[in-house]
Amino acid sequence: MTSAEVIRVARSRTPVVVDDDGRRRVDASWHAAQRVVLHRPVYGRTTGVGANRSETVSAEDLTEHGLRLLRSHSGGLGKLLPEEYVRAMLVVRLNQLLAGGAGLRPAVVDVLADALNSGSFPAVHEFGAIGTGDLTALAETGLTLLGERFWLGSEASPAPITLDSGDALALISSNALTIGMAAIAWHEAHQLLSAAHVVTALSFLAVDGSHEALAERVHAGRPHPGQVRAAAELRRLLGAPVKPAARIQDPFGYRCFPQVHGPALDATADLGRVLDVEINAAAENPLICADDDTAYHHGAFHSAYLGQALDRMRLALLHTGQLSTARLASLVEPRFTGLRPFLADGASGSSGVMILEYSANSALAEVRSLTEPASLGTAVVSRGLEEHSSFAFQSARQSLASLNAFRLVLACELVAALRALRMRDLAPSPNAPLRTAYDLASAKLNPTMADRQLSPDVEAAATLVDDFADL
């Protein structure tokens, strides 16, 4: 699966079908697990977990071992997570199981697919993961599969199933929730960073920006992939200049946009590559291999790659947001637009869009506060035997919150850019791709220039920002 397909299932409720080859891998791995435990200890199946790994589960206790594990690990805290996060978790976990390394009974695959297709999802609490497995979320899911906890979302919920004692750890040994939320963050970032090209181009036009800074020759001399892409995208959107530039050099918000925005594009692309691996990974501990009837005990559940990729993306996002507020500052300045301060109209002393600078910087402060790398922290748990944590789950949560605030930053700039273009009676060339964005914004944003509440404009612009991503 790809991240985009995870989004389709999580948000659009696209139905899923279990591939026959994947089902065969699950079945082979499950039968291999039954054989392996007959001749060697297997973590979580014949032993306890964590610091209890050296404790052998007695034969008389084996039947209830998995159920005790699920009950004891269902310690999630806080609010219940939104449906789309939980659906993303379910489809990621289903896809990982089909890689065939969990040794989990095939019935679990069917019930996960049934839940997704019926619109049912388990009640999952937000806190419990530290980047070495979403144990609490998946334990709550396991108890829901068994019928001990309730389904949400649909009355046509899957019927309860039974699990073998070894199935419990095989189910919860995954970062599926973190990966699903990270996929949603990747999608949001991809959409918003694409839209940032459009918003920047509208501001560029509104201040008669110099196209020299975007020239292909300039960026071929320093060809970082994201930088080259950002400059090319602005050239595509703007088309050929229709009038001379107003200045020999523009402020950094325009002149350095490719250099500052490029790292955000690269960071998001790298996050996408990490997710392509994680979504399709057979990373359960232990890994059960049907080819050689072996259980491999390992640390592939550790999500350092994912956590650090998310941390990097948020930091890069901040700098793109900083340029947006810088361009907003230029749009309210008469020497860049030739208009009154703050794009005011009407009576003397009118404030125009003055307040948008405050609101945009307030939202940007949220983006900035969320750049603290979650990976700076760690935790030593289970009597000191699990002594490093990635906190990738926290990084995914921070990323989603940061993107919500970043959207509002871009929306403030869009409101000001369109207002400046209207007041200057400027519009993109009918043949330029940017004209579509201009027409969409003109149709949705209030043309009244008199002082009034601007919150509805920003809310409408935030919706437009999402529409701009595919232009």
Buried (B, 14 or more C-beta within 10 A) or exposed (E): BEBEBBBBBBBEBBEBEBEEEBBBBBBBBBBBBBEBBEEEBBBBBBBBBBEBBEEEBEEEEBEEBBBBBBBEBBEBEEEBBBBBBBBBBBBBBBBBBBBBBBBBBBBBBBBBBBBBBBBBBBBBBBBBBBBBBBBBBBBBBBBBBBBBBEBBBEEEBBEEBEBBBBBBBBBBBBBBBBBBBBBBBBBBBBBBBBBBBBBBBBBBBBBBBBBBBBEEEBBEEEEBEBBBBBBBBBBBBBBEBEEEBBBEEBBBBBBBBBBBBBBBBBBBBBBBEBBBEBBBBBBBBBBBBBEEBEBEEEEBBBBBBBBBBBBBBBBBBBBBBBBBBBBBBBBBBEEBBEBBEBBBBEEEEBEBBBBBBEBBBEBBEBBBEBBBBBBEEEBEBBEEEBEBBBBBBBBBBBBBBBBBBBBBBBBBBBBBBBBBBBBBEBBBBEEBBBBBBBEBBEEBBEEEBEBEEBEEBBEBBBEBBBBBBEB
